[in-house]
Amino acid sequence: MNKIKKLLITATLSLSILALPSIGGAAPYTIQQGDSFFSIAQQYGTTVANLQIASQKSGNLLVSGETIQVPDHVSSADKKLMASLVHAEAKGEPYAGKVAVATVILNRVDHSEFPNTVSGVIYEQAGGHYAFSPVENGEINGGYTAEDMKAVNEAIAFRGQGQGSIYFYNPAKSTNNWITTRQETITIGNHIFAK
């Protein structure tokens, strides 16, 4: 009997993993009788807060037949990595800037010119250097705050900041003139975002 249970659990988990949406936005989900934010979050490997943000809902009331948005799944390890980069890159920046930095990471994952994983984007190297200076100098290992993680979760659930940006820089600190040739999309705090 134990072997059958293990087999069923393994098969269910395998199917659940295959059913997870990929990074790229949010997918619609139609509420069924008995659904709750918690049960949907469990099913799609996200959080209740991310579901509420993506669906622009603040309460817990769900109505059968109603459609909500389910944000893409990003693993816990990738979220922590993103939050660490956000902390290192946007410490002291406005919250919207932190969300935009996290969104740049996700936009790069979706973009054909960059690696297709969060860790691949963050640890990407070109010309012997890492794409993000905090990876190069080790500041990425300094941890993150609750606000940094909140910004990551908001970026995953609702890609509202950064206007499609795949780059950002601080003109007061940047030594690379190439970045200034990119189309600027928005300025938030000390960062200029571009594509």
C-alpha positions as CSV (number, residue, x, y, z in Angstrom):
1,M,0.0,0.0,0.0
2,N,2.9,2.4,0.8
3,K,4.4,1.9,-2.6
4,I,1.1,2.7,-4.3
5,K,0.8,5.9,-2.3
6,K,4.3,7.0,-3.2
7,L,3.7,6.2,-6.9
8,L,0.5,8.3,-6.9
9,I,2.2,11.2,-5.1
10,T,5.1,11.1,-7.5
11,A,2.8,10.9,-10.6
12,T,0.6,13.8,-9.2
13,L,3.7,16.0,-8.5
14,S,5.1,15.2,-12.0
15,L,1.8,16.3,-13.6
16,S,1.6,19.4,-11.5
17,I,5.1,20.4,-12.5
18,L,4.2,20.0,-16.2
19,A,1.1,22.1,-15.7
20,L,2.9,25.1,-14.2
21,P,3.0,28.1,-16.5
22,S,6.3,29.4,-17.7
23,I,7.7,32.8,-17.0
24,G,6.0,35.3,-19.3
25,G,3.1,37.0,-17.5
26,A,0.0,35.7,-16.0
27,A,-2.5,33.1,-17.2
28,P,-6.3,33.3,-16.7
29,Y,-8.0,30.8,-14.4
30,T,-11.7,30.3,-14.1
31,I,-12.9,29.8,-10.5
32,Q,-14.5,26.4,-9.8
33,Q,-16.9,25.6,-6.9
34,G,-14.8,25.1,-3.7
35,D,-11.7,27.0,-5.0
36,S,-9.9,29.4,-2.6
37,F,-6.8,31.6,-3.1
38,F,-4.9,29.1,-1.0
39,S,-5.9,26.0,-3.0
40,I,-5.1,27.8,-6.3
41,A,-1.8,29.0,-5.0
42,Q,-0.9,25.5,-3.9
43,Q,-1.9,24.1,-7.3
44,Y,0.2,26.6,-9.3
45,G,3.2,26.9,-6.9
46,T,2.7,30.6,-6.1
47,T,1.5,32.6,-3.1
48,V,-1.9,33.9,-2.1
49,A,-0.4,37.4,-2.2
50,N,0.9,36.9,-5.8
51,L,-2.5,35.7,-6.9
52,Q,-4.2,38.7,-5.3
53,I,-1.7,41.1,-6.9
54,A,-2.0,39.5,-10.3
55,S,-5.8,39.6,-10.1
56,Q,-6.0,43.0,-8.5
57,K,-8.0,41.7,-5.6
58,S,-7.5,42.6,-2.0
59,G,-10.0,40.3,-0.3
60,N,-10.5,36.5,-0.2
61,L,-13.9,36.3,-1.9
62,L,-14.0,34.2,-5.1
63,V,-17.1,33.5,-7.1
64,S,-17.6,30.4,-9.3
65,G,-17.2,31.3,-13.0
66,E,-15.1,34.4,-12.2
67,T,-11.7,34.6,-13.9
68,I,-8.6,35.6,-12.1
69,Q,-5.0,35.9,-13.2
70,V,-2.4,33.3,-12.1
71,P,1.1,34.6,-12.1
72,D,4.0,32.5,-13.5
73,H,5.8,30.1,-11.3
74,V,9.3,31.0,-10.1
75,S,11.0,28.7,-7.7
76,S,11.7,29.8,-4.1
77,A,15.5,29.6,-4.8
78,D,15.1,31.8,-7.8
79,K,13.0,34.3,-5.9
80,K,15.7,34.5,-3.2
81,L,18.4,35.0,-5.8
82,M,16.4,37.7,-7.4
83,A,15.8,39.4,-4.1
84,S,19.5,39.3,-3.3
85,L,20.2,41.0,-6.6
86,V,17.5,43.6,-6.1
87,H,18.9,44.3,-2.7
88,A,22.4,44.8,-4.0
89,E,21.4,46.8,-7.1
90,A,18.6,48.9,-5.7
91,K,19.4,49.4,-2.0
92,G,18.2,52.9,-1.2
93,E,16.1,53.2,-4.3
94,P,12.3,53.7,-4.3
95,Y,10.2,50.6,-4.0
96,A,9.0,51.0,-7.6
97,G,12.6,50.9,-8.7
98,K,13.1,47.6,-6.9
99,V,10.1,46.2,-8.7
100,A,11.5,47.4,-12.0
101,V,14.9,45.8,-11.3
102,A,13.2,42.5,-10.6
103,T,11.1,43.0,-13.8
104,V,14.3,43.5,-15.9
105,I,15.5,40.0,-14.7
106,L,12.2,38.4,-15.8
107,N,12.1,40.4,-19.1
108,R,15.6,39.0,-19.8
109,V,14.5,35.5,-19.1
110,D,11.8,36.0,-21.8
111,H,14.1,37.7,-24.3
112,S,15.8,35.7,-27.0
113,E,19.2,37.5,-26.4
114,F,19.5,36.3,-22.8
115,P,19.6,33.0,-20.9
116,N,16.1,31.5,-20.3
117,T,16.4,31.0,-16.6
118,V,16.6,33.4,-13.6
119,S,20.0,32.0,-12.5
120,G,21.3,32.1,-16.1
121,V,20.4,35.7,-16.4
122,I,21.8,36.7,-13.1
123,Y,25.1,34.8,-13.5
124,E,25.5,35.6,-17.3
125,Q,29.0,36.5,-18.3
126,A,30.2,38.5,-21.3
127,G,33.7,39.5,-22.1
128,G,35.0,38.0,-18.9
129,H,32.6,40.0,-16.7
130,Y,29.3,39.3,-15.1
131,A,26.3,41.2,-16.4
132,F,25.5,42.6,-13.0
133,S,28.2,44.3,-11.0
134,P,27.0,42.9,-7.6
135,V,27.7,39.4,-8.9
136,E,31.1,40.5,-10.0
137,N,32.0,42.2,-6.6
138,G,30.2,39.7,-4.3
139,E,27.5,42.1,-3.0
140,I,24.8,39.7,-4.2
141,N,25.8,37.5,-1.2
142,G,24.7,40.2,1.2
143,G,21.1,38.9,1.6
144,Y,17.9,40.8,1.1
145,T,15.1,42.4,3.1
146,A,11.4,41.7,3.2
147,E,10.8,44.7,1.0
148,D,13.2,43.2,-1.6
149,M,11.2,40.0,-1.6
150,K,7.9,41.9,-1.8
151,A,9.3,43.7,-4.9
152,V,10.2,40.4,-6.5
153,N,6.8,38.9,-5.8
154,E,5.1,42.0,-7.3
155,A,7.3,41.8,-10.4
156,I,6.4,38.1,-10.9
157,A,2.7,38.7,-10.3
158,F,2.3,42.0,-12.1
159,R,4.9,43.3,-14.5
160,G,3.9,46.9,-14.2
161,Q,7.3,48.7,-13.7
162,G,10.0,49.2,-16.2
163,Q,8.0,49.4,-19.4
164,G,9.6,46.3,-21.1
165,S,13.1,47.2,-20.0
166,I,15.9,44.7,-20.3
167,Y,18.6,47.1,-19.0
168,F,19.1,49.6,-16.2
169,Y,22.0,51.7,-15.0
170,N,22.9,54.5,-12.7
171,P,24.4,57.3,-14.8
172,A,26.4,58.6,-11.9
173,K,28.1,55.2,-11.5
174,S,28.1,53.6,-14.9
175,T,31.4,53.4,-16.8
176,N,30.1,51.7,-19.9
177,N,29.1,54.2,-22.6
178,W,27.4,51.5,-24.7
179,I,24.4,51.4,-22.2
180,T,23.6,55.1,-23.0
181,T,22.9,54.1,-26.7
182,R,19.9,52.0,-25.6
183,Q,16.4,53.4,-25.8
184,E,15.4,54.8,-22.4
185,T,12.0,53.7,-21.2
186,I,11.7,55.2,-17.7
187,T,13.7,56.8,-14.9
188,I,13.0,55.6,-11.3
189,G,15.1,57.1,-8.6
190,N,18.8,57.0,-9.6
191,H,18.3,54.3,-12.3
192,I,17.6,54.7,-15.9
193,F,15.8,51.8,-17.5
194,A,16.2,51.0,-21.2
195,K,15.6,48.4,-23.9
